[in-house]
Structures are given as C-alpha cells and as structure tokens.
Amino acid sequence: MTLKDLEFAERQERNEEIRYALFFIYGSKRGREYVITFSENLTVITIFPLGRKTVRKYHKKFIK
C-alpha cells in the first residue's frame, strides 16, 4: 500500500470519535477502503474491498 494509490479521503464523525475513510484505487476494477482512527496509536477499524461497480461509482462521485 502506497500513498500514490490514495484517491480520496473522507472525514467521518461517529460515536464522538473522528474517523477517516481512505479510498485506494489500484486500477479500473480493484480498490480498497480503509477506515482508520487516531487515538493513542493509529487504529485500522475495518477494510472493505471495492469491486468494479463500486470503483466506478467513486470515480464518478469523488474523482472528476
């Protein structure tokens, strides 16, 4: 995972904590979404694989 594949970062506020959703796009068909938070340490909350349809949707919505 490198930062050159990072396409979009979104700030979220949930349960009185600040989270960041990081969207990594590796090609036209593959990608991942990482949800992280900063407390005492960096914590990865969850990782979602992004399929072809979802990658296209994020390209249209965030990456213009």
N, C-alpha and C positions, 0 to 999 in steps of 0.2 A: 504494500500500500504506500503510494507516494502522494504528495500533495498536488502533483501535476494532473492527477485524475479527479481531483475535487472540483465539482461543477457548481455546487450550490450549498450554502449553509443557512440554516433557519434557526432562529432563537425561539424557544418554547418555554412557557411558564406552567408547570404542573406541580400540584401539591406543595406550593410555596417553595419550589426549587427551580432553578434555571437550568434548562437542558438545551442542548444543541443537536439538531439533526443535520448530519453531514451526508451529502449525496455524492457518491463516487461513481462515475460512468466510465466503463472500460471499453466501450465500443457501442455500436448501434443496437446491440442485443443484450448486453450484460451490464450489471451495475449492482451496487450495494448501498444501503442506507445504514449509517451508524448513528445511534442515539447515545450521546455522552453527557456527563455532568462533571463539574469540578467541585469537589468538596475538599477534604484534606489531600486527596490524590485524584488523579484522573480516573473516572469510572466509566466503563462501557456498559450501558444498560442493556442494549439489545442491538442485534444486527439483522437486517432484513435483506434478503436477496431481491433484486429487481429484475423482473422479466422484460421481455421485448416490448410488450404493450405499456408497461409502467415507465420504461425508459423513454419511450416516445411521448408519453403524457407529460413527463417532467421537462423534456426538451421544449415542448410547446408552451408550457406554463412558465418556466423559470429561465430558460436559456433561449434568448431570442437573437 
